[in-house]
Amino acid sequence: MNTTVATTETETKTWGGGNQPLKASYGKMMMWFFIVSDALTFSGFLAAYGFSRFKFIDSWPIADEVFTHVPFFHGNYPMIYVAFMTFILIMSSVTMVLAVDAGHHMKKNAVTWYMFLTIIGGIIFVGSQAWEWGTFIKGDYGAVQTKGGNILQFGEYKTIDGEKVFKRVAVKDFTHATEKYRTEHERKNGLWFVQESTLPEYSVEEVYAGLAANENVLVRTQIINEEGEKTVLSRAESLKQIKDNGKLVVHGANLQVNEYGSPLFADFFFFITGFHGFHVFSGIVINIIIFFNVIIGTYERRKNYEMVEKVGLYWHFVDLVWVFVFTFFYLV
Amino acid sequence: MAHEHKLEIFRGLLKFKSNTQKIWGVLIFLSLVTAVEVVLGIYKPESLMSQVLGMKGLNWIFIILTIVKAYYITWDFMHMRDETKALRRMVVWTAIFLICYLIFILLQEGGYIESVYTDGYVKRDF
C-alpha cells in the first residue's frame, strides 16, 4: 500500500504540469524554434545561390570588382563599406545583449538607452544597405550584352608603376550617341496604359563605332582564366565579338540584366540581401515597440524583462544571417 | 531573475569577471575575426590561392572563420551557453543536419550541371 502511494506521488510531480525540463519559458523556446525555421529558409536561399554559382563557376562575377564604392569618397575601395556595415550590425548586437543584461538586473534606464542605441544601429545598417542597392542598380562602367546573354565589358592596358594593368573604361568615355532612331514610349504621350522600360543610351552600333575609333580599348569577357581574372580579348577579337554578338547596351543591374556578369548574380543579390534587409526592418519595428514598452514601465510592473531577451534573440539572429551573407556574397 | 551565466570562453582559457565584461570580450574577438577576413579579402595572398578540396584555400579559411563567428554569436550573444543541453541540441543539431544535407545536394547538382556545360555538347554561348 505504501509503495503504491509513493509511486502516485512521483507521477503527479512529473506529469502534473508546471514541469520545465528545458528550463526555458514557452515564449523563449518558441522564439528559438522560429529561428531554426528561419535559418533553414535563409540557408535554402544561400544554397540556391551556391547552386547557381557552381553551375557557372568559370564565369561568375568577382565581388571585389562589383562592390567597390564608399559614400562621399571617389575611387576603388573594395570591401571597406561592407566591412563597416558588418561592424555596425555586430555593434548593435552588442548593445542589444547589454540591454538584455541590464534587464536581468532590472535597470530600467540602462535598458532604455541600450535599446535606443540598438535601434539607431539597425537604422544605419538598413540605410547603408539601401545605398548599396542604389549604387549597384546605377552601375558604373556599362557593358554590352550578347545574344547568348553574356556580358562584354571594356577596358585598356595602362602602365602603373612599371606594371601593365587592365583598367576598366566606361562605355560613355569612348562612345558618342548619334541621333536616336525613336523616342521612348511613355504613358503621357501614348496609350496611357502602355509604357516601356527606358531605352538604352547607346545602340550597339554606336558602341562598335566608338570601339573601332579607339585603338587601345579592348573587350573583357566573363570567363575566368587560370590566374583567377576575367579573360581580355585581342583587339581583332574584341571588334569581332561586339559586331557579331552584341545585342544590347546595359548599364547597372536589375532583375533582367546585370552589367557585372550573370543576371543570376543580381537576382540573388537583390533577393537575399532584400530578404535580410526586410528582417532587419521588422527587427527595428519590434525593437521600437519593446523600447516604448520599456519606457512606459510594462516590464517593470511585470517584474521581468524577458520580452527584451526574446526580441534580442531575433536581433542576434539577423546579425548571424548577415555574417553568412557577408561571407558568401562579398568574400568567397 | 537570478540568471546564471557561464563566464568562460575558448574552453575555459579566458574567464571573465562579469557578463558585461564577457560581452565586450566577445565583441573584440568578433571584430578581430572580421578584420582578418577583410584584410585577407583585399590582399588575397598568393600562397592561399591553391586548390584545397575543390575550392581555393582562402575560401575555406573564410568559411571556417564565419562558422567561428556564428558560434560566438549564438553561444554568447544569444546565451546558448547557458541553456540546457536538450534545448541546445534540439536547435543546433537539427539546423546543422538539415543545412549540411541541403548544401550537399544543391552543390553536388550545381557541379554536375557545370560539368555537362563544359565537357558535354551543350552550347550556351550562341
Interface residues (C-beta under 8 A of the other chain):
Chain A: P21 L22 K23 A24 M29 W32 F33 I35 V36 A39 L40 S43 G44 A47 A48 G50 F51 S52 R53 F54 K55 F56 I57 D58 D64 P78 M79 I80 A83 T86 F87 I90 M91 S93 V94 M96 V97 L98 V100 D101 H104 T146 K147 G148 N150 G228 N245 N304 Y305 E306 E309 G312 L313 H316 F317 D319 L320 V323 F324 F326 T327 Y330 L331 V332
Chain B: M1 H3 N19 T20 I23 W24 L27 L30 S31 T34 A35 E37 V38 G41 I42 M49 N59 F62 I63 L65 T66 K69 A70 I73 T74 D76 F77 M78 H79 E83 T84 A86 L87 M90 V91 T94 A95 L98 I99 L102 I103 L106 L107 E109 G110 G111 I113 E114 Y117 T118 R124 D125 F126
